[in-house]
Structures are given as C-alpha cells and as structure tokens.
Amino acid sequence: MTTEMLIALAERSITVILLTSGPLLIVALATGLSVSIFQATTQIQEQTLAFVPKIVAVLVGIVIFGPWMIGTVMTFAEDIFENLARYIG
C-alpha cells in the first residue's frame, strides 16, 4: 500500500464516520434544543428532563436510520476487505 492509498482510506473512513453519526447527532441536537426551549418558557429547571426525550429520539432515529447506517458501514468494510485481499494475496 502506498501513502496516497492510506490517506485516501483515512479520508473515506472519516467521511463514513461523519455520515453515519450525523443523523443521530442532529436528532439529539434538535430534541435537546426543543426541550431547552420548553424548559425556558415554562421555567421548569429539572436537570433530568432533557435526558429521557433525547434517549427516545435517538432510539427512534436508530430505528429510522439504522438500515442505512449499517449498509454504509458494510459497504465500507467490504471495500476494505477487497482491497486488503488484493494487496496481500
């Protein structure tokens, strides 16, 4: 393997990480922001109130985005194994 190939692999792995984690982070961010706005308007200052909606929202996000996330990671892993077999064998 050349240095250029390793750099390209590192770039692609970072891209896959950002693509697969992005939707869940956005869901958690939007849920946390809406709960914070709700807490500010109602003046409820309960610390633990923000955690339950975030957990539920992320679980729903995993159900919705899970198949796509698994497919993206599996495609990346298959490409790595194909390239590894090409250079080892």
C-alpha positions in Angstrom: 0.0 0.0 0.0 1.2 3.4 -0.8 1.0 6.5 1.3 -1.7 8.0 -1.0 -3.9 4.9 -0.6 -3.6 5.1 3.2 -4.5 8.8 3.1 -7.5 8.1 0.8 -8.6 5.3 3.2 -8.3 7.6 6.2 -10.3 10.3 4.4 -13.0 7.9 3.4 -13.2 6.4 6.9 -13.7 9.9 8.4 -16.4 10.6 5.8 -18.2 7.3 6.7 -18.0 8.2 10.4 -19.4 11.6 9.9 -22.2 10.3 7.6 -23.3 7.6 9.9 -23.1 9.6 13.1 -24.5 12.8 11.7 -28.2 12.0 11.6 -28.3 10.8 15.2 -26.4 13.8 16.4 -28.8 16.1 14.6 -31.8 14.4 16.1 -30.3 14.6 19.6 -29.4 18.3 19.0 -32.9 19.2 17.8 -34.5 17.3 20.6 -32.2 18.9 23.2 -32.9 22.4 21.8 -36.6 21.9 21.8 -36.6 20.6 25.4 -34.4 23.5 26.4 -36.8 26.0 24.8 -39.7 24.2 26.6 -37.9 24.4 29.9 -37.1 28.1 29.4 -40.7 29.0 28.6 -42.3 27.0 31.4 -39.5 27.8 33.9 -39.1 24.1 34.7 -35.5 23.7 35.8 -35.4 19.9 36.2 -31.9 18.6 35.1 -33.0 15.1 34.2 -35.9 16.2 32.0 -33.7 16.6 28.9 -32.3 13.1 29.0 -35.4 11.0 28.5 -36.7 12.8 25.3 -33.1 12.7 23.9 -32.8 8.9 24.5 -36.2 8.2 23.0 -35.5 10.5 20.0 -32.1 8.8 19.4 -33.7 5.3 19.6 -36.3 6.4 17.1 -33.5 7.7 14.9 -31.7 4.4 15.1 -34.8 2.6 14.0 -35.3 5.0 11.1 -31.6 5.5 10.0 -30.3 2.1 11.2 -30.6 0.2 8.0 -28.9 2.9 6.0 -26.2 3.3 8.6 -25.5 -0.5 8.6 -25.5 -0.5 4.8 -23.0 2.3 4.6 -20.6 0.7 7.1 -20.9 -2.7 5.5 -20.1 -1.3 2.1 -17.1 0.5 3.5 -15.9 -2.7 5.3 -16.4 -4.8 2.1 -14.3 -2.3 0.2 -11.5 -2.5 2.8 -11.5 -6.3 2.8 -11.5 -6.4 -1.0 -8.5 -4.0 -1.2 -6.7 -5.9 1.6 -7.2 -9.2 -0.2 -5.9 -7.6 -3.4 -2.6 -6.5 -1.7 -2.0 -9.5 0.5 -2.8 -12.2 -2.0 
